[in-house]
Amino acid sequence: MKRYLSGLLLTGLLAACTETPPTHFYTLSTQPPADAPVAGDKTDGLVLALAPIGLPDYLNRPQLIVRLDETRMDLADLHNWIEPLDTLIQRTMAVDMQSEPGIMMVLRLPERRQSAYDYGIEVNFTRFESNIDGMAWLDADWTMVDAMDAEIARQHVSRQITVEDPADKASHVRALSQLIEDLNTTIMQALPAPGS
């Protein structure tokens, strides 16, 4: 009986030692201006259409990616995006854009292709990552067209900011969220003035 209990206790201890750590899930934060009206209260203003986000293949995976050096990346297996990164970026940008004064609605294409809009926006990322030394980068090209599909603005954006706590994956996500907010600000500043 003692052997049986000892074996059972040993099995229980081994099972406790091999328990898998929990997976953590992350989303990008939205940063609406404090004085922005509630989206449901808007009855007029511009309608924007945000095309699907273009991402390099290395970012099309659920794990957070942290650059180790020039040639190596760490896929943080226990730290995942809550949804596909391209979808998450598009949704976050749409929410941020819609919170801006003068914007009635932001359509996320291709969901509403037949809808009319005032300006269409396309964003293609070439880099969206952070590293173990505590830096985060965004490199993207964006284009804005009018309702007739005529290009009215085009720009390459390159930003770099510091990650507050490089050992904390949530700090990496906060830095990446800030980069998305900065990109949105740049795009929104390119909108033509009303009546122009």
C-alpha positions in Angstrom: 0.0 0.0 0.0 2.9 2.4 0.8 4.4 1.7 -2.6 1.1 2.4 -4.3 0.7 5.7 -2.4 4.3 6.7 -3.1 3.9 5.9 -6.8 0.7 7.9 -6.9 2.3 10.8 -5.1 5.3 10.7 -7.5 3.0 10.6 -10.5 1.1 13.6 -9.1 4.3 15.6 -8.5 5.6 14.8 -12.0 2.2 15.9 -13.6 2.4 19.2 -11.6 5.9 19.8 -12.8 5.0 19.2 -16.5 1.9 21.4 -16.5 1.9 23.6 -19.6 2.1 27.4 -18.9 -1.0 29.4 -20.1 -1.0 31.1 -23.5 -1.4 34.8 -23.3 -3.5 36.6 -26.0 -3.0 40.3 -27.1 -4.9 42.9 -29.1 -3.8 46.3 -30.3 -5.3 49.1 -28.3 -7.3 51.9 -29.9 -6.6 55.5 -29.0 -9.7 57.7 -29.6 -9.3 61.4 -28.8 -10.8 62.3 -25.5 -13.1 64.9 -27.1 -14.3 62.7 -29.9 -18.1 62.3 -30.2 -19.5 58.8 -29.8 -19.5 57.0 -33.2 -23.3 56.4 -33.0 -24.0 60.1 -32.6 -22.5 61.0 -36.0 -25.0 61.7 -38.7 -22.8 63.4 -41.3 -19.2 63.6 -42.2 -16.8 61.7 -44.4 -17.1 58.0 -45.2 -13.7 56.3 -45.5 -13.0 52.8 -46.9 -10.0 51.0 -45.5 -8.7 48.2 -47.8 -7.3 44.9 -46.4 -3.9 45.4 -44.8 -0.9 44.1 -46.6 1.7 42.3 -44.4 4.9 40.5 -45.1 4.5 36.7 -44.9 6.8 36.5 -41.8 4.1 38.4 -39.8 1.2 36.2 -40.9 1.3 33.9 -37.9 -0.5 33.9 -34.5 2.6 34.4 -32.3 4.2 37.7 -31.3 7.5 38.1 -33.1 10.5 39.6 -31.4 13.7 40.2 -33.3 16.8 38.7 -31.6 19.4 40.1 -34.0 19.9 40.9 -37.7 19.0 37.4 -38.9 17.1 35.7 -36.0 13.5 36.1 -34.8 11.8 34.6 -31.7 8.2 33.3 -32.2 6.8 33.7 -28.7 4.7 30.5 -28.6 2.8 31.4 -25.4 2.2 35.0 -26.6 -0.3 35.2 -29.4 -2.4 37.8 -31.2 -6.1 37.4 -30.5 -6.9 37.3 -34.3 -5.0 37.3 -37.5 -2.6 40.3 -37.4 -3.8 41.9 -40.7 -7.4 41.7 -39.5 -6.5 43.1 -36.1 -4.5 46.1 -37.6 -7.4 46.9 -40.0 -10.0 46.8 -37.3 -7.8 48.9 -34.9 -7.1 51.5 -37.6 -10.8 51.7 -38.6 -11.9 52.3 -34.9 -9.2 55.0 -34.5 -10.2 56.7 -37.8 -13.9 56.6 -37.0 -13.2 58.3 -33.6 -11.8 61.4 -35.4 -13.9 64.5 -35.8 -15.5 64.8 -39.2 -15.6 61.0 -39.9 -19.0 59.5 -40.0 -18.0 55.9 -40.9 -15.0 53.8 -41.8 -15.8 50.8 -44.0 -13.5 47.8 -43.7 -13.1 46.4 -47.3 -13.7 43.9 -48.8 -16.8 43.5 -46.5 -18.8 46.3 -48.1 -17.3 46.7 -51.6 -20.5 48.1 -53.0 -20.8 51.0 -50.5 -20.1 54.5 -51.6 -17.2 56.3 -49.8 -15.5 59.7 -50.0 -11.9 58.4 -49.7 -10.3 55.0 -49.9 -7.1 54.1 -48.0 -4.7 51.2 -48.7 -1.8 50.4 -46.3 1.0 47.9 -47.0 3.5 47.1 -44.2 7.1 46.2 -44.9 8.0 46.0 -41.2 6.0 45.8 -37.9 8.0 44.4 -35.1 10.0 44.9 -31.9 13.3 43.6 -30.7 14.8 42.2 -27.4 16.7 45.4 -26.9 13.5 47.4 -26.5 12.9 49.1 -29.9 9.7 48.8 -32.0 9.5 49.6 -35.7 6.8 50.3 -38.3 7.6 50.7 -42.0 4.5 51.1 -44.3 3.4 52.6 -47.6 -0.1 54.1 -47.7 -2.2 55.5 -50.6 -5.3 57.6 -50.5 -7.8 57.8 -53.4 -11.0 59.8 -53.9 -14.4 58.4 -54.7 -13.4 58.3 -58.4 -10.3 56.2 -57.6 -7.9 59.1 -58.4 -4.8 59.1 -56.1 -4.7 62.1 -53.9 -1.9 61.1 -51.5 0.9 58.6 -51.2 3.6 58.3 -48.5 6.1 55.9 -47.0 6.1 56.1 -43.2 9.0 54.8 -41.0 8.7 55.1 -37.3 10.8 53.7 -34.3 9.9 54.0 -30.6 11.2 52.6 -27.4 9.5 49.6 -25.7 9.0 50.6 -22.0 9.9 47.1 -20.6 11.7 44.9 -23.1 11.2 41.8 -20.8 7.4 42.3 -20.9 5.5 41.2 -24.0 2.6 43.5 -23.1 5.0 46.4 -23.3 6.0 45.3 -26.9 2.3 45.3 -27.8 1.7 48.8 -26.3 4.6 50.1 -28.4 3.2 48.5 -31.5 -0.2 50.0 -30.7 1.4 53.4 -30.4 3.0 53.0 -33.8 -0.4 52.2 -35.4 -1.9 55.3 -33.7 1.0 57.4 -35.1 0.4 56.0 -38.6 -3.3 56.8 -38.4 -2.5 60.4 -37.4 -0.3 60.8 -40.4 -3.0 59.4 -42.7 -5.8 61.5 -41.2 -3.7 64.7 -41.6 -3.6 64.0 -45.4 -7.4 64.2 -45.8 -8.4 67.2 -47.9 -10.1 70.0 -46.0 -13.9 69.9 -46.2 -15.2 71.6 -49.3 -11.9 71.3 -51.2 
